[in-house]
Structure formats: structure tokens, C-alpha cells
Amino acid sequence: MANPNLAAAKKAALVNELMKARSAVRSAKLAGHQIEEVAAHHAVDVVKRALGERGPPWWSDGTPDLNRPPVKNTPYAKWYSSLRARRRRADSS
């Protein structure tokens, strides 16, 4: 999700840049140009960061960000472990 605090014109310009960068990725892939593909992927990343879709969070709600750490390092570790154990038991029967 893009940062809703971006001005509409700025967001529109960034989305336009993003579409061009994604098109460049596709073209480079189809042509087999690895260097150009890497550059195009970098351009996509730069624009996504400017949109707020990547990088540090632009919001502050006071809750911890649980999307980045491995599940074993979150409050959901015990629940996730039980799912894996249940799946192993189902697979072995």
C-alpha cells in the first residue's frame, strides 16, 4: 500500500515511473539482457520506496512490526509450531 500522505500528483507520477520500470524489467527479461534487468529491478525498488511500499514504515500506530521477523521470534511462535507438528502427524499417518 502506498503512503496515503503522498500528494495525488506525486503519487500519480511515481505510479507512472513504476509502470515504466516494470515494463523495462519485462523487456530486459525477454531480451535476455541481465545487466539491464538488474538495473530495471533497482528502478522498481527505488520507486516502490518512494511510494512507501518498501523501506521503513511511514505509519506509527505504536504496535510492533511482525511482518519482518521470522515467526519463531514473534508472539505467534507457539501457534505456528503447533501447525507444523499437526501437519507432520497428518503426513505420517
Order of alpha helices (4+ residues) and beta strands (2+ residues): alpha-alpha-alpha
